[in-house]
Amino acid sequence: METQTRKILQYLILPLCLLVILVWIANFQIHPDFLLHVDFLDVGQGDSMFIQTYQGNQIVIDGGPDDKVLTQLGKVMPFWDRTIDLLILTHPDADHVSGLSDILKRYRVKKVLMTNEAAPTAAYKEFVKLVDEKHVERIHAEMGERIWLDSATVFDVFYPPNKVEDQGLSTNNTGIVGELIFGKTKVLFTADDDSIVEDLLRSEYNLHADILKVGHHGSKHSNSAEFIQAVSPKYAVIEVGAKNTYGHPTKEALDNLAAANVKVFRTDLDGLVEFTSDGTNLVKK
């Protein structure tokens, strides 16, 4: 009788353990920690950011130059989670678009926010092909657009204007600039746009933000003293690869940030840079 009972228990233990795990997973997904997470991923010489809203919606801005983004997402997303609510491609340069194709292959992506600016590169063509093959809904980014990421979190598109692709600008100067807002917390994402766009933004918007994603990996052609003063961030994050051949971040950009007393983090030195906010208190993890 004791042997039979032991056998029955052995048969029951595994299903019960699996049930407990599934319940725990479901509870985690239904009940996130009710904080905004903003993570600057260490993808080398390129941009990639991960956002999780307080209601658990997940957004990726740019994908870096290769599949390293998948390893980084594995650090900030649960291993069982294979859904991303929104991908944002700021502009089609390889150091922003390449990793997005790897994300599309690995995850179920619901929507993509992008411009009409195209590139004749294999990386961009693969990205567009995958978006079409997987029937991902496209949203066209345009100045003045507000995108609700959940019931209390928005992404305001500050740039580009309509038909920017017809204005003869460099690819960098067609990139999406937007501000993430949750309660009192604001994060400004600047893509690779140069000072010509920064000047336009200063004339059009109140740019104040708590965190600035430093423009163009800390290029001297972006991050003017006037622009940084207008944003007046507490923190700035530079997405940059170690010992890159571009000389990023430049002394000019670093000096402008230092003059404004901004606390600077760099992915080449600090790796993954993570922040959380409850809508009032912003915390560097």
The 8 nearest C-alpha neighbors of each residue, nearest first, counted from 0:
[[1, 3, 2, 4, 5, 6, 7, 8],
 [0, 2, 4, 3, 5, 6, 7, 8],
 [3, 1, 5, 4, 0, 6, 7, 8],
 [2, 4, 6, 0, 5, 1, 7, 8],
 [5, 3, 7, 1, 6, 2, 8, 0],
 [4, 6, 2, 8, 3, 7, 9, 1],
 [7, 5, 9, 3, 8, 4, 2, 10],
 [6, 8, 4, 10, 9, 5, 3, 11],
 [7, 9, 11, 5, 6, 10, 12, 4],
 [10, 8, 6, 12, 11, 7, 5, 13],
 [9, 11, 7, 8, 12, 6, 13, 14],
 [12, 10, 8, 9, 14, 13, 15, 7],
 [11, 13, 15, 9, 14, 10, 8, 16],
 [12, 14, 16, 15, 11, 17, 10, 9],
 [15, 13, 17, 16, 11, 12, 18, 10],
 [14, 16, 18, 12, 13, 17, 11, 19],
 [17, 15, 13, 19, 18, 14, 12, 20],
 [18, 16, 14, 20, 15, 19, 21, 13],
 [17, 19, 15, 21, 16, 20, 14, 22],
 [18, 20, 16, 22, 17, 21, 23, 15],
 [21, 19, 23, 17, 18, 22, 24, 16],
 [22, 20, 24, 18, 23, 19, 25, 17],
 [21, 23, 25, 19, 24, 20, 26, 18],
 [22, 24, 20, 26, 21, 25, 19, 27],
 [25, 23, 21, 27, 26, 22, 20, 28],
 [26, 24, 22, 28, 27, 23, 21, 29],
 [25, 27, 23, 29, 24, 28, 30, 22],
 [28, 26, 30, 24, 25, 29, 31, 23],
 [27, 29, 25, 26, 30, 31, 24, 55],
 [28, 30, 26, 27, 25, 31, 55, 54],
 [29, 31, 27, 28, 26, 32, 33, 54],
 [32, 30, 33, 55, 27, 28, 29, 54],
 [31, 33, 34, 30, 53, 55, 54, 27],
 [34, 32, 53, 31, 54, 35, 277, 55],
 [35, 33, 53, 277, 32, 276, 36, 275],
 [34, 36, 52, 53, 276, 275, 51, 277],
 [37, 35, 275, 51, 50, 274, 34, 38],
 [38, 36, 50, 274, 49, 273, 275, 35],
 [39, 37, 273, 49, 48, 272, 40, 274],
 [40, 38, 48, 272, 271, 273, 47, 49],
 [41, 39, 271, 48, 47, 42, 38, 71],
 [40, 42, 271, 266, 270, 43, 39, 71],
 [43, 41, 63, 67, 68, 40, 45, 44],
 [44, 42, 240, 45, 41, 239, 241, 267],
 [45, 43, 240, 239, 42, 243, 94, 238],
 [44, 46, 63, 94, 43, 64, 95, 239],
 [47, 45, 63, 95, 238, 61, 62, 94],
 [46, 48, 61, 62, 63, 40, 60, 39],
 [49, 47, 39, 60, 40, 38, 59, 50],
 [48, 50, 59, 38, 58, 37, 60, 39],
 [51, 49, 37, 58, 36, 57, 38, 59],
 [50, 52, 57, 36, 56, 55, 35, 58],
 [53, 51, 35, 55, 56, 54, 50, 36],
 [52, 54, 33, 34, 35, 55, 51, 32],
 [55, 53, 52, 56, 33, 31, 149, 51],
 [54, 56, 52, 53, 51, 31, 57, 28],
 [57, 55, 52, 51, 54, 84, 58, 148],
 [58, 56, 51, 84, 83, 50, 55, 52],
 [57, 59, 85, 50, 86, 49, 84, 83],
 [60, 58, 49, 86, 48, 87, 61, 50],
 [59, 61, 87, 48, 47, 86, 88, 49],
 [62, 60, 47, 95, 88, 46, 87, 96],
 [63, 61, 98, 99, 47, 95, 96, 68],
 [62, 64, 45, 95, 94, 46, 98, 47],
 [63, 65, 94, 97, 98, 93, 45, 95],
 [66, 64, 98, 97, 67, 63, 68, 62],
 [65, 67, 98, 68, 69, 101, 64, 70],
 [68, 66, 69, 70, 65, 42, 71, 98],
 [67, 69, 71, 66, 70, 42, 72, 98],
 [70, 68, 72, 67, 71, 66, 73, 102],
 [71, 69, 73, 67, 68, 72, 74, 66],
 [70, 72, 68, 73, 74, 69, 40, 67],
 [73, 71, 69, 74, 75, 70, 76, 68],
 [72, 74, 70, 71, 76, 75, 69, 78],
 [75, 73, 72, 71, 76, 70, 77, 78],
 [74, 76, 72, 73, 77, 71, 38, 49],
 [77, 75, 73, 72, 74, 78, 80, 79],
 [78, 76, 80, 79, 75, 73, 74, 81],
 [79, 77, 80, 76, 73, 81, 74, 75],
 [80, 78, 77, 81, 76, 24, 82, 73],
 [79, 81, 77, 78, 82, 76, 106, 83],
 [80, 82, 106, 107, 79, 83, 105, 78],
 [83, 81, 107, 106, 80, 108, 84, 109],
 [84, 82, 108, 57, 85, 107, 58, 109],
 [83, 85, 109, 57, 58, 108, 56, 110],
 [86, 84, 58, 110, 111, 83, 109, 87],
 [85, 87, 111, 59, 58, 60, 112, 110],
 [88, 86, 60, 112, 111, 61, 113, 89],
 [87, 89, 61, 113, 90, 60, 112, 86],
 [88, 90, 175, 174, 87, 190, 113, 61],
 [91, 89, 174, 88, 92, 173, 170, 175],
 [90, 92, 96, 118, 123, 117, 93, 95],
 [93, 91, 94, 95, 90, 96, 170, 118],
 [92, 94, 96, 97, 95, 64, 122, 91],
 [95, 93, 64, 45, 63, 92, 96, 97],
 [94, 96, 63, 61, 62, 93, 92, 46],
 [95, 97, 93, 99, 62, 91, 98, 94],
 [98, 96, 64, 93, 122, 65, 99, 100],
 [97, 99, 62, 65, 66, 101, 63, 100],
 [98, 100, 62, 102, 101, 96, 97, 103],
 [101, 99, 103, 126, 102, 98, 97, 104],
 [100, 102, 104, 98, 99, 103, 66, 105],
 [103, 101, 99, 105, 100, 104, 106, 98],
 [104, 102, 100, 106, 101, 105, 99, 108],
 [103, 105, 101, 102, 106, 100, 129, 107],
 [104, 106, 102, 103, 101, 107, 81, 69],
 [107, 105, 81, 103, 82, 102, 108, 104],
 [106, 108, 82, 81, 83, 109, 103, 105],
 [107, 109, 83, 84, 110, 106, 82, 103],
 [108, 110, 84, 135, 85, 83, 107, 136],
 [111, 109, 136, 85, 135, 137, 108, 84],
 [110, 112, 86, 137, 85, 87, 138, 136],
 [113, 111, 87, 138, 139, 137, 140, 86],
 [114, 112, 88, 139, 140, 87, 89, 111],
 [113, 115, 116, 140, 139, 90, 112, 89],
 [114, 116, 117, 164, 113, 139, 162, 163],
 [115, 117, 164, 114, 90, 118, 173, 91],
 [118, 116, 115, 91, 119, 123, 90, 164],
 [117, 119, 120, 91, 123, 116, 92, 124],
 [120, 118, 121, 117, 123, 124, 122, 91],
 [121, 119, 122, 123, 118, 124, 93, 92],
 [120, 122, 124, 123, 125, 119, 126, 118],
 [123, 121, 97, 125, 120, 124, 93, 126],
 [122, 124, 126, 125, 120, 121, 91, 118],
 [125, 123, 121, 127, 126, 122, 128, 120],
 [126, 124, 128, 122, 123, 127, 121, 129],
 [125, 127, 100, 123, 129, 124, 128, 130],
 [128, 126, 130, 124, 129, 125, 131, 123],
 [127, 129, 125, 131, 126, 130, 132, 124],
 [128, 130, 132, 126, 131, 127, 133, 125],
 [131, 129, 127, 135, 133, 128, 132, 134],
 [130, 132, 134, 128, 129, 133, 127, 135],
 [133, 131, 129, 134, 130, 128, 135, 127],
 [132, 134, 130, 131, 135, 129, 103, 108],
 [135, 133, 131, 132, 130, 136, 129, 109],
 [136, 134, 130, 110, 133, 109, 137, 131],
 [135, 137, 110, 111, 134, 109, 138, 130],
 [138, 136, 111, 110, 112, 135, 139, 113],
 [139, 137, 112, 111, 140, 113, 136, 110],
 [138, 140, 113, 114, 112, 141, 137, 115],
 [141, 139, 114, 113, 112, 138, 156, 142],
 [140, 142, 160, 159, 161, 144, 143, 158],
 [141, 143, 158, 157, 160, 159, 156, 144],
 [144, 142, 156, 157, 141, 145, 155, 158],
 [145, 143, 156, 142, 141, 155, 146, 140],
 [144, 146, 155, 154, 156, 147, 143, 153],
 [147, 145, 154, 153, 148, 155, 144, 156],
 [146, 148, 153, 149, 152, 154, 145, 150],
 [147, 149, 152, 153, 146, 56, 154, 150],
 [148, 150, 152, 147, 151, 54, 56, 52],
 [149, 151, 152, 147, 148, 54, 153, 53],
 [152, 150, 149, 181, 153, 182, 147, 148],
 [153, 151, 181, 149, 148, 180, 147, 150],
 [154, 152, 147, 180, 148, 146, 179, 155],
 [153, 155, 179, 146, 178, 145, 177, 156],
 [156, 154, 145, 178, 177, 144, 157, 153],
 [155, 157, 177, 144, 142, 158, 143, 176],
 [158, 156, 142, 177, 176, 143, 155, 159],
 [159, 157, 142, 176, 175, 156, 160, 141],
 [158, 160, 142, 141, 175, 173, 163, 161],
 [161, 159, 142, 141, 163, 158, 162, 157],
 [160, 162, 163, 141, 159, 142, 164, 140],
 [163, 161, 164, 165, 160, 166, 115, 159],
 [162, 164, 165, 166, 161, 160, 159, 173],
 [163, 165, 116, 162, 166, 115, 173, 167],
 [166, 164, 163, 162, 167, 168, 116, 161],
 [167, 165, 163, 168, 164, 162, 169, 173],
 [168, 166, 165, 169, 164, 163, 170, 173],
 [169, 167, 166, 172, 170, 173, 164, 163],
 [168, 170, 172, 171, 167, 173, 192, 166],
 [169, 171, 173, 172, 168, 90, 174, 92],
 [172, 170, 192, 191, 169, 173, 174, 90],
 [171, 173, 192, 169, 170, 174, 168, 193],
 [172, 174, 170, 171, 159, 163, 90, 175],
 [175, 173, 90, 89, 172, 171, 190, 192],
 [176, 174, 89, 158, 159, 190, 177, 173],
 [177, 175, 189, 158, 157, 188, 156, 190],
 [178, 176, 156, 157, 155, 188, 187, 154],
 [177, 179, 187, 155, 186, 154, 188, 180],
 [178, 180, 154, 186, 185, 153, 187, 155],
 [181, 179, 185, 153, 152, 184, 178, 182],
 [182, 180, 152, 184, 278, 183, 151, 185],
 [181, 183, 278, 184, 279, 180, 151, 152],
 [182, 184, 279, 278, 181, 185, 180, 280],
 [185, 183, 181, 182, 278, 180, 279, 209],
 [186, 184, 180, 208, 209, 179, 183, 178],
 [185, 187, 210, 179, 208, 178, 209, 211],
 [186, 188, 178, 211, 177, 208, 212, 210],
 [189, 187, 212, 177, 176, 190, 178, 211],
 [188, 190, 176, 214, 212, 191, 187, 192],
 [189, 191, 214, 192, 174, 188, 89, 176],
 [192, 190, 215, 171, 214, 189, 193, 174],
 [193, 191, 172, 171, 190, 196, 174, 214],
 [192, 194, 221, 220, 195, 196, 172, 197],
 [193, 195, 197, 221, 196, 198, 220, 223],
 [196, 194, 198, 193, 197, 199, 192, 172],
 [195, 197, 199, 194, 198, 193, 192, 200],
 [196, 198, 194, 200, 199, 195, 201, 226],
 [199, 197, 201, 196, 195, 200, 194, 202],
 [200, 198, 196, 202, 197, 201, 203, 195],
 [199, 201, 197, 203, 202, 198, 204, 196],
 [202, 200, 198, 199, 203, 204, 197, 226],
 [201, 203, 199, 200, 204, 198, 205, 197],
 [204, 202, 200, 201, 199, 205, 157, 206],
 [205, 203, 206, 201, 200, 202, 157, 199],
 [204, 206, 207, 201, 203, 229, 230, 200],
 [205, 207, 230, 204, 229, 208, 201, 200],
 [206, 208, 230, 205, 231, 229, 232, 209],
 [209, 207, 185, 232, 186, 210, 230, 187],
 [208, 210, 232, 233, 185, 186, 234, 184],
 [211, 209, 186, 234, 232, 235, 208, 233],
 [212, 210, 235, 187, 213, 186, 232, 236],
 [213, 211, 188, 236, 235, 189, 187, 214],
 [212, 214, 237, 211, 236, 217, 235, 216],
 [213, 215, 191, 189, 216, 190, 221, 217],
 [214, 216, 191, 218, 217, 190, 192, 221],
 [217, 215, 238, 239, 237, 214, 218, 248],
 [218, 216, 248, 215, 247, 252, 249, 214],
 [217, 219, 220, 215, 221, 216, 249, 248],
 [220, 218, 221, 251, 252, 249, 217, 222],
 [219, 221, 218, 193, 194, 222, 223, 215],
 [222, 220, 193, 194, 219, 218, 223, 214],
 [223, 221, 252, 214, 226, 227, 224, 213],
 [222, 224, 226, 225, 221, 227, 194, 255],
 [223, 225, 255, 227, 226, 228, 222, 256],
 [226, 224, 228, 223, 227, 229, 222, 198],
 [227, 225, 229, 223, 228, 224, 222, 197],
 [226, 228, 230, 224, 229, 225, 231, 222],
 [227, 229, 231, 225, 226, 230, 224, 259],
 [230, 228, 226, 227, 231, 206, 225, 207],
 [229, 231, 207, 206, 227, 228, 232, 208],
 [232, 230, 228, 229, 227, 207, 208, 233],
 [233, 231, 209, 208, 210, 234, 230, 211],
 [232, 234, 209, 261, 210, 262, 231, 235],
 [235, 233, 262, 210, 232, 261, 263, 209],
 [234, 236, 211, 263, 210, 212, 262, 213],
 [237, 235, 264, 212, 265, 213, 263, 211],
 [236, 238, 265, 213, 216, 239, 264, 217],
 [239, 237, 216, 266, 46, 265, 45, 236],
 [238, 240, 44, 216, 267, 43, 266, 237],
 [241, 239, 44, 43, 267, 243, 242, 45],
 [240, 242, 267, 243, 239, 43, 44, 268],
 [243, 241, 240, 244, 246, 267, 247, 245],
 [244, 242, 241, 240, 245, 246, 247, 44],
 [243, 245, 246, 242, 247, 240, 241, 44],
 [246, 244, 247, 243, 248, 218, 242, 249],
 [245, 247, 244, 249, 248, 243, 242, 218],
 [248, 246, 249, 245, 217, 218, 216, 243],
 [247, 249, 217, 218, 216, 246, 252, 250],
 [250, 248, 247, 251, 252, 218, 219, 217],
 [249, 251, 253, 252, 254, 248, 219, 255],
 [252, 250, 254, 249, 253, 219, 255, 218],
 [251, 253, 255, 249, 254, 250, 217, 222],
 [252, 254, 250, 256, 255, 251, 257, 249],
 [253, 255, 257, 251, 256, 252, 250, 258],
 [256, 254, 224, 258, 252, 253, 257, 251],
 [257, 255, 253, 259, 254, 258, 261, 252],
 [256, 258, 260, 254, 259, 255, 261, 253],
 [257, 259, 255, 256, 260, 254, 261, 224],
 [258, 260, 256, 257, 261, 255, 228, 231],
 [261, 259, 257, 258, 256, 262, 233, 232],
 [260, 262, 233, 256, 259, 234, 257, 263],
 [263, 261, 234, 235, 233, 260, 264, 257],
 [264, 262, 235, 236, 234, 261, 265, 237],
 [263, 265, 236, 237, 235, 269, 266, 262],
 [266, 264, 237, 268, 267, 269, 236, 238],
 [265, 267, 270, 269, 41, 268, 238, 239],
 [266, 268, 241, 240, 265, 239, 270, 269],
 [269, 267, 266, 265, 270, 241, 264, 240],
 [270, 268, 266, 265, 267, 271, 264, 272],
 [269, 271, 266, 41, 267, 268, 272, 265],
 [270, 272, 40, 41, 39, 266, 269, 273],
 [273, 271, 39, 38, 270, 40, 269, 266],
 [274, 272, 38, 284, 37, 283, 39, 271],
 [275, 273, 283, 37, 284, 282, 36, 38],
 [274, 276, 36, 282, 35, 281, 34, 37],
 [277, 275, 281, 35, 278, 280, 34, 282],
 [276, 278, 34, 279, 280, 35, 275, 281],
 [279, 277, 182, 276, 181, 183, 184, 280],
 [278, 280, 183, 277, 182, 184, 281, 276],
 [279, 281, 276, 277, 278, 282, 184, 183],
 [282, 280, 276, 275, 279, 283, 184, 274],
 [283, 281, 275, 274, 284, 276, 280, 273],
 [282, 284, 274, 273, 275, 281, 272, 276],
 [283, 273, 274, 282, 275, 272, 281, 38]]
